[in-house]
Amino acid sequence: MQVPENAVVQINLVNGDGAIHDISVPEFGAKSDEIAGKEAATAIVFRANKNGTFEYLCTLPGHKAAGMFGKLIVGEPQAQIKSDALDIAQDPTAVGEPVGKREPRSLTVDLETTEVVGQLASGSTYKYWTFNDKVPGPFIRVRVGDTVTVNLSNAKEATHIHSVDFHAVTGPGGGAAVTQVPPGQTKSFTFKALHPGLFVYHCATPMVAQHITNGMYGMILVEPEGGLSKVDREFYVMQGELYTAQKHGSLGLQEFSLQKLLDENPEHLMFNGSPSALTEKYKLQANVGESVRIFFGVGGPNLTSSFHVIGEVFDKVYNQASLTSPPLTDVQTTLVPPGGAAMVEFKVDVPGNYILVDHALSRLEKGLSGILTVTGKQDPAIFHSSEKIDHSSGH
């Protein structure tokens, strides 16, 4: 919705589903009473006394994550914020090709470190540091026994030295000891993939935590001999956190806060680079009856994730991303530390939207959610109700 600057604005809210709701425009200090019961109504009135793009939302826990928010434009829309910002969100379907049963071979991986202003949320941006202009960086897929040459280039426009540490590498600093790359230069190393598993990589230039929080992390999958079992869908998901001087929900360019990083108090948490990456920008999609595999990792640098998909049970969890240990079975939530990973698999049996969360659920309110949409025929033998689905519920 759009209104003139300095206008007196009234927003009416009518309850359409019977759940408890409210409406708020935090930037103008406007917040309604909570309403419950179908057709119940409330309103807020305020003066839109500053120009810009602002958020209105339901403030009940989890409701914003379920989609209950929108934009209020006061005056002329601030199109410049979005048009100049790079889309840094990583596509969760960009998982490469399975290695299958091929023999070991020599491969080359080219990475470029960049410092770019990227889209954080609607109306806000952040100066990300990235591998290949995406957060997380590219998903790299090899097999055990492969010989891999890594070429790390640092963009000439960069203002910092960057590097890469692969947790899959046996060698000094995981490669970081030989890839401290000044702007405009390239450094290389070669390693043999000795251990199968799903491993994190990240920049390891001091201050390491700052480089990681700014977006410099990704994953490399080292498949075992013979490859992984076949599934219908594979997705690449990584959890990250940003420490900004401005509070969550602020507009404009967000600035890094060293103190909040040291206090481990992030303002933003997200999957795949931005709060909307897996709810608006990219959709995880599957059909009823299909098998799903999620390669899940935590860039961090500080917070441990309790990874959970609301409405599903993981059939298999490869704990700590060990692909040679027997998987855990029938798991509700799996713990993944910063710099760690897990591989989870499950079959989808019922159509609907399934929300990806860290079960430290207050983090939903800072942007940490994703949606897996499953389409197909209902199976009343597994799930049935005559009640209307409330998409804002779940936890």
C-alpha positions in Angstrom: 0.0 0.0 0.0 1.2 3.6 -0.7 0.2 6.8 1.0 1.4 10.5 0.7 3.9 11.7 3.2 2.4 13.3 6.3 -1.0 11.6 5.7 -3.1 10.3 8.5 -3.4 6.6 7.9 -6.0 4.2 9.2 -5.5 0.4 8.6 -8.4 -1.8 9.4 -7.8 -5.5 10.2 -10.5 -8.1 9.9 -9.9 -11.6 11.3 -10.5 -14.1 8.5 -9.4 -17.4 10.1 -10.4 -17.1 13.8 -6.8 -17.3 15.2 -5.3 -14.6 17.4 -3.9 -11.7 15.3 -2.8 -8.1 15.5 -1.3 -5.5 13.2 1.6 -3.2 13.8 3.7 -0.6 11.9 6.7 -0.4 14.2 8.4 2.6 12.5 5.4 4.8 13.4 4.7 3.3 16.9 1.4 1.9 15.8 0.1 -1.4 17.2 -3.4 -2.7 17.5 -5.0 -4.8 20.2 -5.1 -8.6 19.6 -8.2 -9.9 18.1 -9.6 -13.5 18.2 -12.6 -15.1 16.5 -13.6 -15.0 12.9 -14.8 -11.6 11.6 -13.4 -9.8 14.7 -11.9 -6.4 13.7 -9.5 -3.7 14.9 -7.7 -0.7 13.5 -4.6 1.4 13.9 -4.4 5.2 13.1 -1.1 7.1 12.8 0.5 9.9 10.9 3.0 8.8 8.2 5.4 11.7 8.9 8.5 10.3 7.1 9.2 9.2 3.6 10.3 5.7 2.8 9.3 2.0 2.7 8.2 0.5 6.0 6.9 -2.9 7.2 3.5 -3.7 8.6 3.1 -7.1 10.2 1.3 -9.4 12.7 3.5 -9.4 15.8 2.3 -12.8 17.2 5.2 -15.2 17.4 5.7 -17.1 14.1 3.1 -15.1 12.2 5.6 -13.0 10.2 7.5 -16.1 9.3 4.3 -17.6 8.0 3.8 -14.6 5.6 1.8 -12.1 7.7 3.7 -8.9 6.7 3.7 -6.3 3.9 5.1 -3.0 2.7 3.8 0.5 3.4 5.3 3.0 1.0 5.2 6.6 2.2 5.7 9.2 -0.5 7.7 8.0 -3.6 9.0 4.4 -3.3 12.7 4.0 -2.6 13.4 2.0 -5.7 17.1 2.9 -5.6 17.7 0.7 -2.5 16.8 -2.5 -4.4 17.9 -1.7 -7.9 21.6 -1.0 -6.9 21.9 -4.1 -4.6 23.1 -7.4 -5.8 21.0 -10.5 -5.3 23.4 -12.6 -3.1 20.9 -15.3 -2.1 22.1 -18.8 -3.0 19.7 -21.1 -5.0 19.0 -24.2 -2.9 18.7 -26.4 -6.0 22.3 -25.5 -7.1 23.8 -28.8 -5.9 25.7 -29.9 -9.0 25.6 -33.4 -10.5 26.0 -36.6 -8.4 29.4 -38.3 -8.9 27.9 -41.7 -9.4 30.2 -44.7 -9.7 33.0 -42.9 -11.6 36.7 -43.4 -10.8 38.8 -40.7 -9.0 39.9 -37.9 -11.3 41.6 -34.5 -11.2 39.3 -31.4 -10.8 39.6 -27.7 -10.7 37.6 -25.3 -8.5 37.7 -21.6 -9.2 36.6 -19.3 -6.4 36.5 -15.5 -6.4 36.1 -13.5 -3.2 34.1 -10.3 -3.6 32.8 -7.4 -1.4 29.4 -6.3 -2.6 26.4 -4.4 -1.5 23.6 -7.0 -1.5 19.9 -7.2 -0.8 19.3 -8.1 2.8 15.6 -7.6 3.2 12.9 -5.4 1.6 14.3 -1.9 1.8 17.6 -2.8 3.4 21.1 -3.8 2.2 24.4 -5.0 3.6 28.0 -5.0 2.5 28.5 -8.8 2.1 31.8 -10.5 1.6 31.2 -13.5 -0.6 32.6 -16.4 -2.6 31.4 -16.0 -6.2 28.9 -13.3 -5.3 26.6 -15.7 -3.4 25.9 -16.5 0.2 26.6 -19.3 0.9 29.3 -19.8 -1.8 29.0 -22.5 -4.5 28.2 -26.1 -3.5 31.3 -28.1 -4.5 30.8 -31.8 -5.3 33.7 -34.3 -5.6 34.3 -38.0 -4.7 36.8 -39.5 -2.3 40.1 -40.0 -4.0 39.7 -37.0 -6.3 42.6 -34.6 -6.7 41.3 -31.1 -6.5 43.1 -27.8 -7.5 41.6 -24.7 -5.9 42.3 -21.3 -7.5 41.3 -18.5 -5.2 41.1 -15.0 -6.8 40.4 -11.8 -4.8 38.5 -9.2 -6.8 40.6 -6.1 -7.6 37.8 -3.9 -6.2 38.1 -5.6 -2.8 39.6 -3.7 0.2 40.6 -6.7 2.3 42.7 -9.8 2.1 40.7 -13.0 1.9 41.4 -16.8 2.0 39.7 -20.2 2.1 39.8 -23.0 4.7 38.3 -26.3 3.5 37.4 -28.6 6.4 37.7 -31.4 3.9 41.4 -30.6 3.3 44.3 -32.4 5.1 47.0 -29.7 5.1 48.1 -26.4 6.7 45.0 -24.3 7.6 42.8 -26.4 5.3 44.4 -24.3 2.5 44.1 -21.0 4.3 47.8 -20.9 5.1 48.7 -20.6 1.4 45.7 -18.6 0.2 45.9 -15.2 2.0 45.2 -13.3 -1.2 45.5 -9.5 -1.6 43.0 -7.7 -3.9 43.6 -8.3 -7.5 45.7 -11.5 -7.0 45.2 -15.3 -7.2 46.7 -18.1 -5.2 46.3 -21.9 -5.6 46.8 -25.2 -3.9 46.0 -28.9 -4.7 44.7 -31.5 -2.3 43.5 -35.1 -2.3 40.0 -35.7 -0.9 40.8 -38.4 1.6 37.6 -38.5 3.7 34.0 -38.8 2.5 31.5 -36.4 4.1 29.8 -33.0 3.9 32.2 -30.3 4.9 32.1 -26.5 5.5 34.6 -24.1 3.9 35.1 -20.5 4.9 37.4 -17.6 4.8 40.1 -17.8 7.5 41.7 -14.3 7.4 41.7 -12.5 10.7 39.3 -11.4 12.1 38.0 -14.8 11.0 34.6 -14.4 12.6 34.0 -11.1 10.8 34.8 -12.6 7.4 32.4 -15.5 8.1 29.5 -13.5 9.4 29.8 -11.2 6.3 29.0 -14.2 4.1 32.2 -16.1 3.4 31.2 -19.7 3.9 30.0 -22.6 1.8 30.1 -26.4 1.6 31.9 -29.2 -0.2 30.5 -32.7 -0.5 33.0 -35.5 -0.8 30.9 -38.5 -1.9 32.0 -42.0 -0.9 33.1 -44.6 -3.4 30.1 -45.5 -5.5 28.3 -42.2 -4.7 25.2 -41.5 -2.7 21.9 -43.3 -3.0 19.5 -41.8 -5.5 16.8 -39.4 -4.3 14.2 -37.3 -6.1 15.1 -33.9 -4.7 18.3 -32.4 -3.3 18.7 -29.0 -1.6 21.6 -26.9 -0.4 20.8 -24.9 2.8 23.1 -23.0 5.1 22.3 -21.0 8.2 24.1 -17.7 8.8 23.9 -14.7 11.1 24.6 -10.9 10.7 25.6 -8.4 13.4 24.4 -4.9 12.4 24.5 -1.7 14.3 20.9 -1.0 13.3 18.1 -3.1 14.7 16.4 -5.9 12.8 13.8 -4.3 10.5 15.7 -1.1 9.9 15.8 0.3 6.4 18.8 1.4 4.2 22.4 0.2 4.3 23.0 -1.8 7.5 26.4 -1.4 9.1 28.6 -4.1 10.7 28.8 -4.0 14.5 32.0 -5.5 16.0 30.6 -5.3 19.6 27.5 -7.3 18.7 29.6 -9.9 17.0 31.8 -10.2 20.2 28.7 -10.3 22.3 27.2 -13.0 20.0 24.0 -11.0 19.6 23.0 -11.0 15.9 20.3 -8.8 14.6 19.6 -11.0 11.5 19.5 -14.8 11.1 18.9 -16.4 7.7 19.1 -19.4 5.4 21.0 -18.9 2.2 22.0 -15.3 2.7 18.8 -13.3 3.3 15.6 -13.7 5.3 13.5 -14.1 2.1 15.9 -16.4 0.3 13.9 -19.6 1.0 10.5 -18.0 1.6 10.1 -15.7 -1.4 13.2 -15.7 -3.7 13.6 -19.5 -4.1 11.1 -22.2 -3.3 12.0 -25.7 -2.2 9.4 -27.8 -4.1 8.6 -31.5 -4.1 5.8 -33.8 -5.0 3.9 -36.2 -2.8 5.7 -39.6 -2.7 9.2 -38.1 -3.5 12.3 -38.5 -1.4 14.1 -35.4 -0.3 17.7 -34.9 0.8 18.9 -31.6 2.4 22.6 -30.8 2.7 22.5 -28.6 5.7 25.3 -26.6 7.2 25.9 -23.8 9.7 28.3 -21.0 8.6 27.9 -19.3 11.9 30.2 -18.0 13.1 28.7 -18.4 16.6 25.3 -20.0 16.9 24.5 -23.7 17.0 21.4 -24.8 15.0 18.6 -27.2 16.1 17.5 -27.9 12.5 13.9 -29.0 12.2 11.2 -29.2 9.4 7.8 -28.5 10.9 5.4 -31.3 10.0 8.1 -33.8 9.0 10.3 -36.5 10.6 13.7 -37.1 9.2 13.9 -40.8 8.0 17.7 -40.6 8.1 20.1 -38.2 9.6 23.8 -38.5 8.8 24.9 -37.0 12.1 27.9 -34.6 11.9 27.7 -35.2 8.1 29.5 -38.6 8.5 28.6 -40.6 5.4 30.4 -43.8 6.5 28.6 -44.1 9.8 25.1 -45.7 10.0 22.6 -42.9 9.9 20.2 -42.1 12.8 16.6 -42.9 11.9 13.3 -41.3 12.8 14.7 -38.0 14.1 12.7 -34.9 14.9 15.5 -32.3 15.3 19.2 -32.5 14.6 21.9 -30.4 16.3 24.5 -28.8 13.9 27.3 -26.6 15.4 28.9 -23.6 13.7 31.3 -24.9 11.1 29.4 -28.2 11.0 26.9 -30.0 8.8 24.4 -32.7 8.6 22.7 -34.6 5.7 19.0 -35.4 6.2 16.6 -37.5 4.1 12.9 -38.0 4.3 9.9 -38.9 2.1 7.1 -36.4 1.7 3.6 -38.0 2.1 1.2 -35.2 2.5 0.8 -32.0 0.4 1.3 -28.6 2.2 3.9 -26.1 3.2 6.6 -27.3 5.5 8.6 -24.7 7.4 12.4 -25.1 7.8 13.5 -23.7 11.2 16.1 -23.6 13.8 14.1 -24.9 16.8 15.5 -22.1 18.9 12.3 -20.5 17.7 12.8 -16.9 18.7 15.2 -16.8 15.8 12.1 -17.0 13.5 11.5 -13.4 14.4 14.9 -12.4 13.1 14.3 -13.9 9.7 15.3 -17.6 10.0 12.9 -19.7 8.1 12.4 -21.4 4.8 9.4 -23.2 3.1 9.3 -26.6 1.4 6.1 -26.8 -0.7 4.8 -30.3 -1.4 2.1 -30.7 -4.0 0.0 -33.8 -4.9 -3.0 -35.9 -3.7 -4.1 -36.0 -0.1 -3.8 -39.3 1.7 -6.5 -39.4 4.4 -4.9 -42.5 5.9 -1.9 -40.4 6.9 -3.5 -37.0 7.7 -7.1 -35.8 7.6 -9.0 -32.9 9.0 -12.2 -31.1 8.1 -10.8 -27.9 9.6 -9.3 -25.1 7.5 -5.5 -25.0 7.5 -4.0 -22.1 9.4 -0.8 -21.4 7.6 0.5 -19.2 10.5 0.5 -22.1 12.9 2.9 -24.9 13.4 4.9 -24.0 16.4 
